[in-house]
């Protein structure tokens, strides 16, 4: 009798994973035979994806964080970003917007800035190259105030575009005028102040933004305003209207000096009123009695010998400062020189393990005072502030770094919480007496003997009362 064929099933250990047995099936499976399993496609793709994400995470971990970058490196990154965005914006404006991203970007900037979008890429490129090549000495330094001035200047430009184009939100939606930015300031100013007030604010805005961009010091603007006022006053005084006003204006003739001529001859039988006989009774004249005159021969001879003296008091008016003193010559100061020197001071002191931070700059006629605040040092015992004596001992090294003959360190500045480093200016300016007498400090001093001494290190006028300091009148061989 023939026995039926039976299926043999044997569990054997897998060579891939010895700790787990795999089921091997077959019709005529031999004893001890092993069949290796192949991994699935999903498992292979999952492994590849895991390795890819792991490599990406490793690459991202090598990229330094923004906070770990130095300020100089951060400026380089910002400059490179401005150049890239500026180039992409310029290419989007010059070519047809077939790509979705570039087309949407053009719509965004056109509605935001209107006609100012054609200026935006050049501004971004200029800012980017300025940041990347800021170490060149021929380029002015990019300070925070100058950057704010450039932004304010661009917003003022958009506002002027929208005001001159007619204004309205519909124009901004169509990408005309100054866009939504220009429409916002245009509606804000005209709606609150009207058109004349808005134009005045825009002019002042342009004036302030230009001063911040060009780094023009406030004293120069004050001198320009004073010169403009003097020119306007001189023009008014030299005009014919001023001459008429000084002479008392138009004065009509008195009745005695007026002469009337008859406009037409009188008819027969009529006489002028002046020729009519006076019907009033005549007034009797008073009788004068003779009076004996005293002998005045001596007085007459004395009066003839002495010349006549005019005893009438003539009014004296104190002349104006503009009439007797010449105005000060304007001095053009390049603001990037002060900022470059401030950076050199910080870098030099940092090299000698005395880190500081420049917190104040006061420019005077002959020297400029840089106010530095000592920073902290990391030591084993903790954070310690840099000693003032260490900063004072580095005066010669600072003079060498700044290419100055000598510098003066005032530690500390009276009434201020920093150390003053006084560096001579490359070009000194003259201190004019007109500027001192016309200053607010001189006008506020209530004294009949007030004098103008000059300017201090920070350029502020120095005035004093001569009555309270009589030692100024004493001078000998020592001066």
Buried (B, 14 or more C-beta within 10 A) or exposed (E): EEEEEEEBEBEBEBEEEEEEEBEBEEEEBEEEEEEEEEEEEEEEEEEEEEEEEEEEEEEEEEEEEEEEEEEEEEBBEBBEEBBEBBBBBBEBBEEEBEEEEBEEBBEEBBBBBBBBBBBBBEBBBBBBBBBBEBEEEEEBBBBEBBBEBBEBBBBBBBBBBBBEBEBBEEBBEEBBBBBBBBBBBBBEBBEEEEEEEBBEBBEEBBEBBBBBBEBBBEBBBEBEEBBEEBEEEEEEEEEEEEEEEEEEEEEEEEEEEEEEEEEEEEEEEEEEEEEEEEEEEEEEEEEEEEEEEEEEEEEEEEEEEEEEEEEEEEEEEEEEBBEEBEBBEEBEBBBBBBBBBBEBBBEBBEEBEBBBBBEBBBBBBBBBBBBBBBBEBEEEEEEEEBEBEEBEEBBEBBBEBBEBEEBBBBBBBEEEEBBBBBBBBEEEBEBBBBBBBBBEEBEEBEEEEBBBEEBEBBBEBBBBEEEEEEEEEEEEEEE
